[in-house]
């Protein structure tokens, strides 16, 4: 669900003409403790919103990152030079 949400956000909000997105799965610990899901897209100018803002209860969208935050131990984003961004989330594997 986390990978699907981050990928859907990349398609919806991070799409640039002629550019796709990259999905990466990383085992962060040798003991299989944490899975890091990364989605990189070309739109560094469109960063994820702060979770401090609650979506309108009648809105049909806008809750995906709330789900990501609830299902993961941590998540965030970082610039991906020269003009993109990577949104990532970490899940426990145990």
WOURMO-V868717 format. One record per backbone hydrogen bond with DSSP energy under -0.5 kcal/mol. CO is the residue of the C=O (numbers start at 1). NH is the residue of the N-H. E is the energy in kcal/mol with one decimal. If there is no record, write none. Layout:
CO&NH&E ; CO&NH&E
This chain:
1&5&-2.3 ; 2&6&-2.5 ; 3&7&-2.4 ; 4&8&-2.6 ; 5&9&-2.3 ; 6&10&-1.9 ; 7&11&-2.2 ; 8&12&-2.5 ; 9&13&-3.5 ; 9&14&-0.8 ; 10&14&-1.3 ; 14&42&-0.9 ; 16&19&-2.6 ; 19&16&-0.6 ; 22&40&-2.7 ; 24&38&-3.0 ; 26&28&-0.9 ; 26&36&-3.3 ; 29&32&-1.8 ; 33&93&-2.2 ; 33&94&-0.5 ; 34&28&-2.2 ; 34&29&-0.6 ; 34&36&-0.5 ; 35&37&-0.6 ; 35&91&-2.8 ; 36&26&-2.6 ; 36&38&-0.5 ; 37&89&-2.0 ; 38&24&-2.9 ; 39&87&-2.7 ; 40&22&-2.5 ; 41&85&-1.7 ; 42&44&-0.9 ; 43&46&-1.3 ; 45&47&-0.7 ; 50&53&-1.1 ; 52&54&-0.6 ; 56&59&-1.9 ; 63&67&-1.7 ; 64&68&-2.2 ; 65&69&-2.6 ; 66&70&-1.9 ; 67&71&-2.0 ; 68&72&-1.1 ; 74&90&-2.8 ; 76&88&-2.6 ; 78&86&-2.9 ; 80&84&-2.7 ; 83&44&-3.0 ; 84&80&-2.5 ; 85&41&-2.3 ; 86&78&-2.1 ; 87&39&-2.5 ; 88&76&-2.2 ; 89&37&-3.1 ; 90&73&-2.6 ; 90&74&-0.9 ; 91&35&-3.0
